[in-house]
Amino acid sequence: MNMAISSKSTLAEILEDPRAVAIIEEYVPGFTSNPELGPVASMKMKTLLKFPQVGLPHDTIKEIIARLDALDAQ
C-alpha cells in the first residue's frame, strides 16, 4: 500500500502520486516535470512551496497544502 500523501510528504513521494501531481500542476504547470528538482526531491512539499523561486502567493500555498493534506485524510 502506498504511503499517505500530505504536505509533509517529500517531493519524491508527491511525484509518485498522480493525484498530488495533478494538484501541483494545476497551480504551477510544468513544476513536477522540471529536471532541476533532483536536489530537492527529499524536501517536504510544505517547505518547498515556500521557496521564493516557486513564486506562489501565500494564499495559494495555503490552498495547495490544504488540498494535499485532504488527499489521504481519514
BELKAFEN-V558042 format. One record per pair of residues at least 12 apart in sequence whose ideal C-beta (glycine too) atoms are under 10 Angstrom apart, sorted by sequence separation. I is the first residue (numbers start at 1). J is the second residue. D is the distance in Angstrom with one decimal. If there is no record, write none. Layout:
i=(I	I)
j=(J	J)
d=(D	D)
//
This chain:
i=(5	20	21	49	3	4	7	11	40	49	2	3	5	6	2	5	46	49	50	49	15	31	36	5	14	15	31	46	45	46	49	11	45	11	24	28	15	23	27	46	31	45	46	24	12	20	24	31	11	12	15	28	11	14	27	28	12	13	28	11	12	13	27	10	11	12	14	15	10	11	12	13	14	10	11	13	28	10	11	12	27	10	11	14	27	9	10	8	9	11	27	28	7	8	9	10	11	26	27	6	7	8	10	11	26	6	7	8	5	6	7	23	24	27	7	23	26	7	24	20	23	24	22	23	20	23	19	20	23	19	17	20	19	20	19	7	14	17	7	17	7	8	14	7	6	7	9	7	8	9	7	8	6	7	9	5	6	7	9	5	6	7	4	5	6	5	6	4	5	6	4	3	4	2	4)
j=(17	32	33	61	16	17	20	24	53	62	16	17	19	20	17	20	61	64	65	65	32	48	53	23	32	33	49	64	64	65	68	31	65	32	45	49	37	45	49	68	54	68	69	48	37	45	49	56	37	38	41	54	38	41	54	55	40	41	56	40	41	42	56	40	41	42	44	45	41	42	43	44	45	42	43	45	60	43	44	45	60	44	45	48	61	44	45	44	45	47	63	64	44	45	46	47	48	63	64	44	45	46	48	49	64	45	46	47	45	46	47	63	64	67	48	64	67	49	67	64	67	68	67	68	67	70	67	68	71	68	68	71	71	72	72	61	68	71	62	72	64	65	71	65	65	66	68	67	68	69	68	69	68	69	71	68	69	70	72	69	70	71	69	70	71	71	72	71	72	73	72	72	73	72	74)
d=(4.8	8.7	9.1	4.8	8.9	9.7	9.6	9.3	10.0	9.4	7.5	8.9	7.2	9.1	6.9	5.1	8.5	6.1	9.7	7.0	5.8	9.6	9.7	9.6	7.6	9.2	9.7	9.1	8.2	5.8	9.2	9.7	7.9	8.5	8.0	8.8	8.0	9.9	9.0	8.1	7.6	6.4	9.0	9.9	9.1	7.9	8.7	9.9	6.3	9.6	7.6	6.7	9.5	9.4	9.4	8.1	9.4	9.2	7.0	5.9	4.3	9.6	6.8	9.1	5.0	6.5	9.4	9.8	6.7	7.4	9.0	9.3	5.2	5.4	5.8	8.2	9.1	6.3	8.0	9.9	6.0	6.0	6.0	8.9	8.9	7.0	7.1	5.4	5.7	9.5	7.8	8.6	7.3	7.4	8.7	9.6	5.9	10.0	5.7	9.2	5.3	5.9	8.9	9.9	8.6	8.1	4.0	9.1	8.9	8.3	9.1	9.4	6.9	9.2	9.6	6.4	8.8	7.7	9.4	9.7	5.0	8.3	9.8	6.2	8.8	9.6	9.4	6.0	7.9	9.0	9.3	6.4	5.6	9.6	9.0	9.3	7.5	7.5	9.8	9.0	7.5	9.3	9.9	4.1	8.5	8.1	7.3	8.8	8.7	9.7	4.5	8.2	5.7	5.4	9.2	6.5	4.8	10.0	9.3	8.8	8.7	9.6	9.8	9.9	7.0	4.9	6.7	7.8	5.4	7.9	3.8	8.6	8.5	8.7	8.4)
//
